[in-house]
Amino acid sequence: MKLINISFIRSFFWVGFFILILLSWYYLYSMSKMMGLDWFGQSTKAMSMGSNAMSMGSTVSFKTLFPMWSIMMIAMMFPAMVPTLKGYQDLIKSANGSWLGWLGVLLGYLIIWVLFSLIISIAQSSLTELNILTDLGVFQSKWMISLVLIVVGIFQFTVFKDYCHGVCHSPMAYFLSKWRKGFFGGLRMGLGLGAFCVGCCWGFMLLGFTVGYMNFVWMGLITLVVVIEKLPQVGVLVKKPLGGILILSGISLAIINFN
């Protein structure tokens, strides 16, 4: 009977986790349609006064951006959390963990990304008011786009990136060195893992301002990149080549702008 209960709890938590991811993507898709955007985050129709589509101006206020970015982080970053949560699950028996601890890890991770969403929402709404960003969330200046691509590319080669990626890439080592039991122990570890994850991936989110923050192609590619970077045998191999691609893209765009 106990084994049946444990199996039910495990299934309930994992199914709920994946449903949350799917609902987040559905919310973003629905919001994109309401804004009259295509898969590349570009407007598909004129925004007239009688249009049913949500005006772009109404989506760049902080009260709209904050929940949008928060849900976007769930959609994009939670898939990469699967190895971490699986690692904690493996320690439930051997290290006296619990499913409440599992939930605590997830909640701690979410809290950090929500805080990141708070910061980036304030930044976006402020930069839009200053006319540095368009309503679609793209830098007005092509030179700024080039600079962001180059900066994010260079970051892929830094010691800080290596350190944060090392923790994200090997969550089991983090659990073993920082192990805490119970819900609040899991919450504490989740906060730490979330902080390292933001330190590793903030640049990818910044790339949203080079293509548009509601660009589904960008969202999908970044989700894929983040998941690949966490794969044990592959993650270390793609980090620096990706940085090189971003640097070359930034330089190429700068040359095009110069000409």
C-alpha positions in Angstrom: 0.0 0.0 0.0 2.8 2.4 0.9 4.5 1.7 -2.5 1.2 2.5 -4.3 1.0 5.8 -2.4 4.6 6.7 -3.2 4.0 5.9 -6.9 0.8 8.0 -6.9 2.6 11.0 -5.3 5.5 10.7 -7.8 3.2 10.6 -10.7 1.0 13.4 -9.4 4.0 15.7 -8.9 5.6 15.0 -12.3 2.4 15.2 -14.3 1.6 18.5 -12.5 5.1 19.7 -13.4 4.7 19.0 -17.1 1.1 20.3 -17.2 2.4 23.6 -15.7 5.0 23.9 -18.6 2.3 23.2 -21.2 -0.1 25.7 -19.7 2.7 28.3 -19.7 3.4 27.8 -23.4 -0.4 27.9 -24.1 -0.7 31.2 -22.2 2.2 32.7 -24.2 0.7 31.5 -27.5 -2.7 32.9 -26.5 -1.1 36.2 -25.5 0.8 36.3 -28.8 -2.5 35.9 -30.7 -4.2 38.6 -28.7 -1.4 40.9 -29.6 -1.7 40.0 -33.3 1.8 38.6 -33.6 3.3 35.9 -35.7 5.8 33.1 -34.7 8.6 35.6 -35.0 6.9 38.2 -32.7 6.1 40.5 -35.6 2.7 42.2 -36.0 0.4 40.4 -38.5 -2.2 43.1 -38.8 -2.8 46.8 -38.3 -3.9 47.7 -34.8 -7.0 49.8 -35.4 -9.3 51.2 -32.8 -11.9 48.6 -33.6 -9.5 45.7 -33.7 -10.0 42.8 -31.2 -6.2 42.4 -30.9 -4.6 43.8 -27.8 -2.7 47.1 -28.6 1.1 46.8 -28.3 1.3 49.8 -26.1 -0.8 48.1 -23.4 1.7 45.2 -23.2 4.8 47.1 -22.3 3.6 48.3 -19.0 5.2 46.7 -15.9 1.9 45.2 -14.7 1.6 43.3 -18.0 5.3 42.5 -18.6 5.9 41.0 -15.1 3.4 38.2 -15.2 4.3 37.6 -18.9 8.0 37.3 -18.2 7.3 35.1 -15.1 5.2 32.7 -17.1 7.8 32.8 -19.9 10.5 31.7 -17.5 8.3 28.7 -16.4 7.8 27.7 -20.1 11.5 28.1 -21.0 13.4 27.2 -17.9 11.4 24.4 -16.3 12.2 21.9 -19.0 15.9 22.2 -18.1 15.0 21.5 -14.5 14.1 17.9 -15.2 17.6 16.4 -14.5 17.8 18.4 -11.3 14.4 17.2 -10.0 15.2 13.7 -11.1 18.5 13.9 -9.2 16.6 15.0 -6.0 14.1 12.2 -6.5 17.0 9.7 -6.6 18.2 11.0 -3.2 14.7 10.7 -1.5 15.5 7.2 -0.3 19.3 7.4 0.1 19.6 10.8 1.7 16.3 10.9 3.6 14.7 13.4 1.2 10.9 13.8 0.7 8.5 14.8 -2.0 7.9 18.0 0.0 11.6 18.7 -0.4 11.3 18.0 -4.1 8.5 20.6 -4.2 10.6 23.0 -2.2 13.5 22.7 -4.7 11.1 23.6 -7.5 9.5 26.5 -5.6 12.9 27.9 -4.7 14.0 27.7 -8.4 10.8 29.4 -9.4 11.2 32.3 -6.9 14.6 33.2 -8.3 13.3 33.3 -11.8 10.3 35.3 -10.8 12.7 37.8 -9.2 14.7 37.9 -12.4 11.4 38.5 -14.3 10.7 41.4 -11.9 14.1 43.0 -12.8 13.9 42.5 -16.5 10.2 43.7 -16.6 11.2 47.0 -14.9 14.2 47.3 -17.3 12.0 46.7 -20.4 9.2 49.1 -19.4 11.8 51.8 -18.6 13.8 51.3 -21.8 10.6 51.4 -23.8 9.5 54.7 -22.2 12.9 56.1 -23.1 12.4 54.9 -26.7 15.5 52.6 -26.5 13.3 49.6 -27.1 10.4 49.3 -29.5 6.9 48.2 -28.3 7.9 44.7 -29.6 10.8 44.7 -27.2 13.6 45.1 -29.8 16.5 47.6 -29.5 15.9 50.6 -31.7 19.6 50.8 -32.5 21.1 48.0 -34.7 24.4 48.9 -33.0 22.9 47.9 -29.6 21.8 44.6 -31.1 25.3 43.9 -32.3 26.7 44.9 -28.9 24.3 42.6 -27.0 25.2 39.6 -29.3 28.9 40.2 -28.8 28.6 40.7 -25.1 26.5 37.5 -24.6 28.9 35.6 -26.8 31.9 36.7 -24.8 30.2 35.8 -21.6 30.1 32.2 -22.8 33.9 32.1 -22.5 34.1 33.6 -19.0 35.1 31.9 -15.7 31.8 33.1 -14.2 29.8 31.3 -16.9 32.0 28.1 -16.4 31.4 28.2 -12.6 27.6 28.7 -12.8 27.3 26.2 -15.6 29.3 23.7 -13.6 26.7 23.8 -10.8 23.7 23.7 -13.2 25.4 20.9 -15.2 26.0 18.7 -12.1 23.1 19.3 -9.7 23.8 16.0 -7.8 27.1 17.4 -6.7 25.3 20.5 -5.4 22.8 18.5 -3.5 25.5 16.3 -1.9 27.4 19.4 -0.7 24.5 21.5 0.3 22.0 18.9 1.4 19.1 20.0 3.6 16.1 17.8 4.6 12.4 18.7 4.3 10.5 21.3 2.5 12.5 24.3 3.7 15.7 22.5 3.1 14.6 21.8 -0.5 13.5 25.5 -0.8 16.9 26.7 0.3 18.7 24.4 -2.2 16.3 25.5 -4.9 17.0 29.1 -4.3 20.8 28.4 -4.6 20.3 26.4 -7.8 18.0 29.1 -9.2 20.7 31.8 -8.5 23.3 29.8 -10.3 20.9 29.1 -13.2 20.2 32.9 -13.6 24.0 33.5 -13.5 24.4 31.0 -16.3 21.5 31.9 -18.5 20.8 35.7 -18.0 22.4 36.4 -21.4 20.1 34.2 -23.3 17.1 36.1 -21.9 18.8 39.4 -22.9 18.9 38.1 -26.5 15.1 38.5 -26.5 15.7 42.2 -27.0 17.5 41.6 -30.2 14.6 39.7 -31.8 11.6 40.6 -29.8 10.6 39.2 -26.4 7.4 37.5 -27.9 9.4 35.8 -30.7 8.4 32.1 -30.4 11.3 30.9 -32.5 13.7 32.6 -30.0 11.8 31.1 -27.1 12.0 27.6 -28.6 15.7 27.9 -29.5 16.7 29.2 -26.1 14.7 26.5 -24.4 16.5 23.9 -26.5 20.0 25.5 -25.9 19.4 25.6 -22.1 18.3 22.0 -22.1 21.3 20.9 -24.3 23.8 22.8 -22.0 22.5 20.8 -19.1 23.1 17.4 -20.8 26.0 15.6 -19.1 27.9 14.5 -22.2 27.0 17.4 -24.5 26.6 20.6 -22.4 30.3 21.4 -22.0 30.8 20.9 -25.8 28.2 23.4 -27.0 28.9 26.3 -24.6 31.9 27.9 -26.3 30.9 27.2 -30.0 27.6 28.9 -29.2 29.5 31.9 -27.8 31.6 32.0 -31.0 28.4 32.0 -33.2 27.0 34.9 -31.2 30.2 36.9 -31.5 30.4 36.3 -35.2 26.7 37.3 -35.6 27.3 40.5 -33.7 30.3 41.4 -35.7 28.6 40.6 -39.0 25.6 42.7 -38.1 28.0 45.6 -37.1 29.8 45.3 -40.5 26.4 45.4 -42.3 25.3 48.4 -40.3 28.6 50.2 -41.1 28.2 49.6 -44.8 
